[in-house]
Each structure stands twice: as C-alpha cells, then as structure tokens.
C-alpha cells in the first residue's frame, strides 16, 4: 500500500506530456473552433458578431462546399476499398517464406516513410506529357507492338481524381500491408492444415479461414484508412490545387482556402465541424457494423 501513491505519481508524470500535448494542440483548438464557428469572424476585420447557426446554414447553400463534400465522398469510396484490397493482396504474397522476401517488404514500405510533398512531386513527373513515366511506357509499348497511342497525354489533368487516388494507395500501402502481415502471422498454421485435410482449396482456405480471422485487423485498417481519406490534403495542395474545374476540391483543401485565402475563419471553422461530424458518424457506423457482425458470429457459434 505504501508504494501505491509513488507509482501513481510516476504514472501521471509519464502520461503528463502526452496529455498536455493533447490538451494544447487538440482539445483547445476544438473549443476555439467551436466558438469561431458561431461568429462571422474575418481575420482582417475587427467586427466579429455572433451569428449562431448562420454559418452552418450558409454551408448548405454553398454549391462549392457541397461539391467539396461530393468529391471527398467519391475519393473515399474509390481509395479505401482499393487500398485495402491491394494491401491485403500484397500482405498475402509477402507472407511466404521465400528467399529475399524481406527486401520486397522493405520496397513496399519505403513510400510510407517519404514526405507526401516529395511523393506528390514524383507523381506529377510520372503523369507529365512526353517525358512522364506513363507516357514513356506508352511509347515503349508503341515501339514493341507497333501501336500508335498518344504519348503527349497529361494524365494528371485528364484523370485528376484517379491520379490522387493512386497516390494515396501507393503512399499508404506499406503501413496497411505491415498490419495485415501481423494479422496473418497470428493465424495458427494448424487451421490451414486442418482445412487442407478436409480438401479445402486455396481460395476456400482464404475465404473461410484467413478472412474471418483477419476481421479485427481489417476493421482497424478500414476505420483508419477511411479517416485518412476523408482528411486528404497534401496531394491535392501540391498536385492539383483543387482543379481542374474543382474536380479535386476536397473538404480539407476547401477549408484551407476559405480560412487562408479568403480569411473567413468563422466559416472555415463551421466547415471543420461539419467534416468532424461526418467522420464521427461514419466511424460510429463502422463500429456498429463490426459489433453487429461479431454478435451474429457469436450467435451462430
């Protein structure tokens, strides 16, 4: 009993810096943003009246903000399932005990530790007309196959959303793959052996053994990837600036422009809370779906 208080004090000292960081850089900005969102707060004007819910009402009447929400939903709907499927496929392939497999794991993981600005600049070069990597591949294919596909296509301008989606998948492949690898390596080999004895094919073992036992891992990756997709910003800022014709103007980039181009801090704060509400709602729905599935599995067992 005498050591309980010193251990308790030591625990608070250890978590103190993290709690201070959370309070100063997360909770306090959230409170301030809530206050700003109910004021017509222009950064360069001294008159900042209280307007209540008017900032939120005006968002529903703003076609550009509605377009930003639509683009964000489209981006998330494309990038999340594709990113998870590719990461799972890579993890399954790299889970084999083949010579040199660690080198391939490292190669897959490297983009995730690089700056998103640097990756975005690389992706701009990849999609450039004439000198870009994609057009170089097209030109090489023309030379080999005798075809005459155009090699002056600006793929970033022609397929802006797809370009950003592919970059997002490439950048996040490493962490998702590593998490899936950890989940795969925690599945007992005896289950696969029992399935082989029962005559299960490779696809049946994957469907009835691997996927169900990977459900908690998959759920974690789905939640975190969805949140990251809904908050996409850096590739948009570097690669497209929301263009062309607002085709990639997502919510976070729209908030940035509203706050630091137009100085409408109150309006931008209201947009931030709308995005926060969307993320919270989707996350709660995902947790509900996961709990319901777990309950169904428990009842069937």
C-alpha positions, -999 to 999 in steps of 0.1 A, spaced: 0 0 0 29 24 7 41 21 -29 8 28 -45 10 66 -43 46 69 -57 37 46 -85 6 66 -92 26 99 -93 51 83 -116 23 72 -139 9 107 -141 44 121 -148 48 97 -177 15 105 -193 16 142 -184 35 154 -215 12 134 -238 -19 148 -220 -5 183 -222 1 179 -259 -34 165 -264 -50 194 -245 -30 222 -261 -30 210 -297 -62 190 -299 -88 198 -273 -81 236 -270 -83 241 -308 -115 222 -309 -131 245 -283 -118 276 -301 -130 264 -334 -165 258 -319 -165 294 -307 -153 307 -340 -179 287 -360 -208 307 -345 -193 341 -352 -188 359 -385 -151 361 -379 -130 377 -406 -93 377 -399 -87 413 -411 -119 429 -397 -124 440 -361 -162 435 -362 -169 398 -354 -206 394 -345 -222 363 -331 -243 347 -358 -253 314 -342 -261 287 -367 -260 310 -397 -225 299 -408 -238 263 -409 -269 273 -427 -249 291 -454 -228 260 -460 -259 241 -472 -265 269 -497 -228 270 -509 -225 249 -541 -187 249 -538 -188 233 -504 -214 208 -514 -191 200 -544 -162 195 -520 -182 171 -499 -191 152 -530 -155 150 -542 -144 138 -507 -170 110 -507 -160 99 -542 -123 99 -533 -130 79 -501 -153 54 -519 -126 48 -545 -94 48 -524 -105 29 -493 -117 -4 -508 -90 -4 -534 -62 5 -509 -73 -22 -485 -77 -49 -512 -42 -41 -527 -26 -41 -492 -42 -74 -483 -31 -90 -516 5 -77 -510 5 -90 -475 -7 -125 -486 21 -126 -513 48 -113 -489 37 -137 -461 55 -165 -478 89 -178 -466 107 -172 -499 144 -161 -502 148 -123 -502 112 -117 -492 123 -91 -466 138 -69 -494 104 -68 -511 87 -59 -478 111 -30 -474 105 -18 -510 67 -19 -504 71 0 -472 95 28 -483 69 52 -498 51 54 -465 82 70 -448 87 95 -475 73 130 -474 39 134 -491 52 165 -508 81 145 -523 57 117 -534 33 142 -549 62 158 -569 72 123 -582 36 116 -592 35 149 -611 65 138 -631 50 103 -636 20 118 -653 37 145 -674 32 145 -712 61 133 -734 87 129 -706 65 114 -679 69 77 -669 34 67 -680 39 83 -714 73 66 -717 57 33 -710 31 40 -737 59 50 -761 78 18 -753 46 -2 -759 42 15 -793 77 6 -803 73 -30 -793 38 -37 -805 36 -13 -835 7 7 -820 3 44 -821 -12 55 -788 -6 92 -779 24 99 -757 16 136 -751 -13 130 -726 -13 149 -693 -28 122 -672 -30 144 -641 -52 169 -660 -73 142 -678 -78 119 -648 -72 141 -617 -92 121 -592 -78 88 -603 -43 102 -601 -48 113 -565 -64 80 -555 -35 61 -569 -10 82 -550 -30 78 -518 -30 40 -522 8 40 -530 16 61 -500 -4 41 -475 4 6 -489 33 0 -465 16 5 -431 -16 -13 -442 5 -42 -456 25 -45 -423 -6 -46 -402 -21 -73 -424 11 -92 -422 10 -91 -384 -26 -104 -385 -17 -132 -410 12 -144 -389 -10 -146 -358 -33 -172 -376 -23 -207 -364 -10 -229 -391 -29 -258 -377 -61 -243 -390 -48 -243 -425 -36 -279 -421 -70 -290 -409 -86 -272 -439 -62 -290 -463 -71 -323 -448 -107 -316 -453 -100 -309 -490 -103 -271 -490 -88 -253 -520 -65 -223 -517 -94 -199 -523 -116 -218 -497 -88 -216 -471 -85 -178 -478 -123 -173 -476 -132 -194 -446 -100 -193 -426 -80 -162 -434 -107 -136 -439 -128 -144 -408 -97 -144 -385 -84 -112 -401 -117 -94 -393 -104 -74 -363 -73 -63 -383 -94 -55 -413 -118 -34 -392 -89 -14 -377 -75 -7 -412 -109 2 -426 -115 28 -399 -81 44 -400 -79 44 -438 -114 60 -440 -104 87 -416 -72 94 -436 -91 95 -469 -117 120 -455 -89 143 -444 -68 141 -476 -50 174 -482 -13 174 -491 -15 157 -525 -44 180 -535 -24 210 -525 7 200 -543 -7 183 -574 -40 199 -584 -49 229 -562 -84 215 -563 -86 216 -601 -92 212 -629 -126 230 -625 -128 220 -589 -128 183 -598 -105 175 -568 -116 203 -544 -120 182 -513 -133 194 -479 -100 199 -461 -85 218 -491 -117 239 -493 -114 247 -456 -78 258 -461 -88 281 -490 -117 296 -470 -95 303 -440 -62 314 -455 -72 328 -489 -105 345 -481 -98 349 -443 -133 337 -434 -122 320 -402 -157 316 -388 -170 299 -420 -139 277 -422 -144 266 -385 -180 257 -393 -168 236 -423 -143 219 -399 -171 209 -376 -192 195 -405 -163 174 -415 -157 163 -379 -194 153 -377 -191 133 -410 -160 114 -398 -176 107 -364 -208 94 -379 -190 71 -404 -167 58 -376 -197 51 -353 -215 33 -382 -184 12 -388 -181 3 -351 -218 -6 -351 -215 -28 -382 -185 -46 -366 -203 -52 -334 -234 -65 -352 -212 -89 -372 -195 -101 -341 -228 -107 -324 -241 -127 -354 -209 -148 -354 -213 -155 -317 -249 -164 -320 -242 -188 -349 -214 -205 -329 
